[in-house]
Amino acid sequence: MSIRNIINTTQLQISTVVFVVALVVSGCSLIGVPWPVSVMTTVGDVVSVGQTGKSLSENAASKALERDCQWSRILKGWPPCLTEDELTEKLMEMDCDTYAWNIINIPYCKE
């Protein structure tokens, strides 16, 4: 088995766990209101985001996977759950002089 196959298998496992945890924590079904909308409207999530900067599902996935999970990273094309070293590597690839994060915690190069 090549290293590429191992990485792809690991990413699939992580994605599956993240999806299942997010679905369970959100309490939503696959039919009806999309789970991100429903999750963000719950009181528990509002409190969690206020205290930790992460939703309940992000906190649950982070604990379960022992990685830092943030769904907004998907918008940047990054995996949602990264180790500290992987996050540092992704930031270094951006090659910024000054880093900043927008309101949904996506990093960008500040001019």
C-alpha positions in Angstrom: 0.0 0.0 0.0 1.5 3.3 -1.0 1.7 6.4 1.3 -0.8 8.2 -0.9 -3.4 5.4 -0.4 -2.8 5.5 3.4 -3.3 9.3 3.4 -6.5 9.0 1.3 -7.9 6.2 3.6 -7.1 8.3 6.7 -8.8 11.4 5.2 -11.9 9.3 4.4 -12.0 8.0 7.9 -11.6 11.4 9.4 -14.3 12.9 7.1 -16.7 10.1 8.0 -16.2 10.5 11.7 -16.5 14.3 11.5 -19.8 13.9 9.5 -21.3 11.4 11.9 -20.3 13.4 15.0 -21.6 16.6 13.5 -24.9 14.9 12.6 -25.3 13.4 16.0 -24.4 16.5 17.9 -26.7 18.7 15.8 -29.7 16.5 16.4 -30.8 17.0 12.8 -31.9 14.5 10.2 -30.7 14.6 6.6 -34.1 15.9 5.5 -35.3 19.4 6.3 -33.2 22.3 7.6 -29.5 21.9 6.7 -27.6 20.9 9.9 -25.2 24.0 9.9 -28.2 26.3 9.9 -29.9 24.3 12.6 -26.8 23.9 14.8 -25.9 27.6 14.7 -29.4 28.5 15.9 -29.3 26.5 19.1 -28.7 28.1 22.4 -26.0 25.6 23.3 -24.1 26.4 20.1 -24.3 30.1 20.7 -22.9 29.6 24.2 -20.2 27.3 22.9 -19.1 29.6 20.2 -19.0 32.5 22.7 -16.8 30.6 25.1 -14.6 28.5 22.8 -14.9 30.0 19.4 -16.2 26.6 18.1 -19.6 25.1 17.7 -20.6 22.0 19.7 -20.1 19.8 16.7 -16.6 21.2 16.1 -15.7 20.7 19.8 -17.0 17.1 19.7 -15.1 16.3 16.5 -12.0 17.9 17.9 -12.2 15.8 21.1 -13.0 12.6 19.2 -10.3 13.0 16.6 -7.7 14.7 18.9 -7.3 17.4 16.2 -8.4 21.0 15.9 -11.7 20.9 13.8 -13.3 24.0 12.3 -15.8 23.5 9.5 -15.0 26.9 7.9 -11.6 25.5 6.8 -13.5 23.6 4.1 -14.2 27.0 2.4 -10.5 27.5 2.0 -10.1 24.0 0.5 -8.4 22.7 3.7 -9.4 19.6 5.6 -11.7 20.6 8.5 -9.6 18.8 11.2 -5.9 19.4 11.5 -3.2 18.7 14.0 -1.2 21.7 15.2 1.7 20.7 12.9 -0.6 20.4 9.9 -2.2 23.8 10.6 1.2 25.4 11.0 2.3 23.8 7.6 -0.9 25.1 5.9 -0.3 28.6 7.3 3.4 28.5 6.2 2.3 27.5 2.7 0.4 30.8 2.5 3.7 32.6 2.9 2.2 35.7 4.5 4.2 38.5 6.1 1.3 39.2 8.5 -1.6 36.7 9.1 -5.1 37.6 10.0 -8.4 35.7 10.5 -11.8 36.8 9.2 -15.0 36.6 11.1 -15.5 32.9 10.4 -11.9 32.1 11.3 -10.5 31.7 7.8 -6.8 32.9 7.7 -5.7 35.3 5.1 -2.6 37.4 4.3 -3.0 40.9 5.7 -1.5 43.6 3.5 
